[in-house]
Amino acid sequence: MNGRILIAMVLAACSGSDRDESSQIYSNKADGYSVGQPDGWNTSDDRGSTRFSRSTGKQTIVVRSARRPTEITEGKPTTNEDVIVATSLVLQRMSRTKLVDPVRVENAELTGVRFTLTYQPPDVRTPYQRTHVVLFGEKRLYHVIQTAPQGEPVDDGALKEMVSTLTEEG
C-alpha cells in the first residue's frame, strides 16, 4: 500500500466533568467496538461513524473505526508510530490548523495518542477546537474526535470516559 492510499484512509477517518462509570455501554458490532456512553449523550449514525451529542451546545464526539493497514510504506509492516505520523500529517493539512504535539493516552483499555488542535473550517467564521484520539486495536484503529466551536465549554470527562472504556470486539 503506498503512502497516498494510507493518507486517504486516515483522512477519511479524520474528516467537562469526571465520571466514575457509564450508565450504559454502546456497542457497534459492524465497526468492531464497544464504548461507555456518557449519561445524557445521544447517538446517531453520521457518514460511516457514530456521533455522540447532547441536546444543548455544539460539542460532539465522533467515533470512527478503520481496518488497521498492513503497510503504509510498501514492504514494511505498519507500526503505531507510522499511524501517528500519518494522522499528524492529515491534521496539519486542515484549514488554518494549530496542532499541539501528540501525547500518549493513559488509563485506557487500548494504547493510543491524543492530538489537540484548533482549526477553521472553510466558509466558517468561528475557529473550532478539536481533540483527536487514535486508539490502536489489534485489527482496527479507532478515532475518537471531540469537536466544538473555540471558546465553547466542552465536557472533557465525557471524552475521557469514552477513550478509557473503548474496547475492540470481534
C-alpha positions as CSV (number, residue, x, y, z in Angstrom):
1,M,0.0,0.0,0.0
2,N,1.5,3.3,-0.9
3,G,1.6,6.5,1.2
4,R,-1.1,8.2,-0.7
5,I,-3.6,5.5,-0.1
6,L,-2.9,5.5,3.6
7,I,-3.2,9.3,3.8
8,A,-6.6,9.0,2.1
9,M,-7.6,6.3,4.6
10,V,-6.5,8.4,7.5
11,L,-8.2,11.5,6.0
12,A,-11.4,9.6,5.8
13,A,-11.2,8.7,9.4
14,C,-10.2,12.2,10.5
15,S,-12.7,14.0,8.1
16,G,-16.4,18.8,31.3
17,S,-16.8,16.7,34.4
18,D,-15.2,13.4,35.5
19,R,-17.4,10.3,35.8
20,D,-16.8,7.0,37.6
21,E,-18.7,4.8,35.1
22,S,-21.1,5.0,32.2
23,S,-24.8,4.4,32.7
24,Q,-24.8,2.2,29.5
25,I,-22.4,0.6,27.0
26,Y,-22.8,1.5,23.3
27,S,-21.9,-1.4,21.1
28,N,-21.1,-1.1,17.4
29,K,-20.7,-4.7,16.0
30,A,-20.2,-3.5,12.4
31,D,-17.2,-1.4,13.4
32,G,-15.9,-3.8,16.0
33,Y,-16.1,-1.8,19.2
34,S,-18.0,-1.0,22.4
35,V,-17.6,2.1,24.4
36,G,-19.1,3.7,27.6
37,Q,-21.9,6.1,26.5
38,P,-21.8,9.1,28.9
39,D,-25.1,9.9,30.7
40,G,-27.2,12.4,28.8
41,W,-25.5,11.8,25.4
42,N,-27.4,10.6,22.4
43,T,-26.1,8.6,19.4
44,S,-26.7,8.9,15.7
45,D,-25.1,7.4,12.5
46,D,-23.1,10.0,10.6
47,R,-21.3,9.2,7.4
48,G,-19.9,5.9,8.5
49,S,-19.2,6.9,12.1
50,T,-21.1,7.2,15.3
51,R,-21.8,10.7,16.6
52,F,-22.4,11.3,20.3
53,S,-24.1,14.6,21.2
54,R,-26.2,16.3,23.8
55,S,-29.3,18.3,23.3
56,T,-27.5,21.5,24.3
57,G,-24.4,23.0,22.9
58,K,-22.5,22.3,19.7
59,Q,-20.0,19.8,21.2
60,T,-19.9,16.4,19.5
61,I,-17.8,13.3,20.0
62,V,-17.4,11.1,16.9
63,V,-16.1,7.5,16.9
64,R,-14.7,6.2,13.6
65,S,-13.3,2.8,13.0
66,A,-10.9,1.7,10.3
67,R,-9.2,-1.6,9.5
68,R,-5.6,-1.4,10.6
69,P,-3.5,-1.0,7.4
70,T,-0.9,-3.8,6.8
71,E,1.5,-1.4,5.1
72,I,2.0,2.3,5.0
73,T,5.4,2.1,3.4
74,E,5.5,-0.6,0.8
75,G,7.1,-3.8,2.1
76,K,7.2,-2.6,5.7
77,P,4.6,-3.7,8.3
78,T,2.6,-0.8,9.8
79,T,3.6,0.3,13.3
80,N,1.7,2.6,15.6
81,E,4.3,5.3,15.0
82,D,3.6,5.1,11.3
83,V,-0.1,5.8,12.0
84,I,0.8,8.6,14.4
85,V,2.9,10.3,11.7
86,A,0.2,9.8,9.0
87,T,-2.5,11.2,11.3
88,S,-0.4,14.2,12.2
89,L,0.2,15.0,8.5
90,V,-3.5,14.8,7.8
91,L,-4.5,17.0,10.8
92,Q,-1.8,19.6,9.8
93,R,-3.5,19.9,6.4
94,M,-6.8,21.0,7.9
95,S,-7.6,24.7,7.2
96,R,-5.7,27.1,9.4
97,T,-4.5,24.5,11.9
98,K,-2.6,25.0,15.1
99,L,-1.6,21.5,16.2
100,V,0.0,20.6,19.6
101,D,2.4,17.7,19.7
102,P,0.7,14.4,20.4
103,V,0.5,12.9,23.9
104,R,0.3,9.3,24.8
105,V,-3.1,8.1,26.2
106,E,-3.0,6.7,29.7
107,N,-5.5,4.7,31.7
108,A,-7.3,3.3,28.7
109,E,-8.2,-0.2,27.5
110,L,-6.3,0.4,24.3
111,T,-3.0,2.2,23.8
112,G,-3.3,5.4,21.9
113,V,-2.2,9.0,21.3
114,R,-4.1,12.3,21.7
115,F,-3.8,15.3,19.4
116,T,-5.1,18.8,20.4
117,L,-5.6,21.4,17.8
118,T,-7.6,24.4,16.6
119,Y,-8.7,24.9,13.0
120,Q,-11.0,27.0,11.0
121,P,-13.3,25.1,8.5
122,P,-13.7,26.8,5.1
123,D,-16.6,29.2,4.9
124,V,-17.0,29.3,8.7
125,R,-16.1,32.4,10.8
126,T,-15.5,30.7,14.1
127,P,-12.4,28.6,14.7
128,Y,-13.0,25.1,16.2
129,Q,-11.2,23.2,19.0
130,R,-10.6,19.6,18.4
131,T,-9.2,16.7,20.5
132,H,-8.4,13.8,18.2
133,V,-7.5,10.5,19.9
134,V,-6.3,7.5,17.9
135,L,-6.6,4.1,19.7
136,F,-4.7,1.1,18.4
137,G,-6.7,-2.2,18.4
138,E,-5.2,-5.4,17.1
139,K,-7.4,-5.4,13.9
140,R,-8.7,-1.9,13.8
141,L,-7.8,1.8,14.5
142,Y,-10.3,3.9,16.4
143,H,-10.5,7.7,16.0
144,V,-12.4,9.4,18.9
145,I,-12.9,13.0,17.9
146,Q,-14.3,15.8,20.2
147,T,-15.1,19.0,18.4
148,A,-16.7,22.3,19.4
149,P,-16.5,26.0,18.5
150,Q,-13.5,27.5,20.1
151,G,-14.3,29.1,23.5
152,E,-17.4,26.9,24.0
153,P,-17.2,24.8,27.1
154,V,-16.5,21.1,26.5
155,D,-17.2,18.1,28.6
156,D,-13.7,16.6,28.9
157,G,-15.0,14.0,31.3
158,A,-17.2,12.5,28.5
159,L,-14.2,12.2,26.2
160,K,-12.0,10.7,28.9
161,E,-14.7,8.2,29.7
162,M,-15.1,7.2,26.1
163,V,-11.4,6.9,25.5
164,S,-10.8,4.9,28.6
165,T,-13.6,2.4,28.0
166,L,-13.4,1.8,24.3
167,T,-12.7,-1.9,23.6
168,E,-12.1,-3.8,20.4
169,E,-14.7,-6.5,19.7
170,G,-14.9,-9.2,17.0
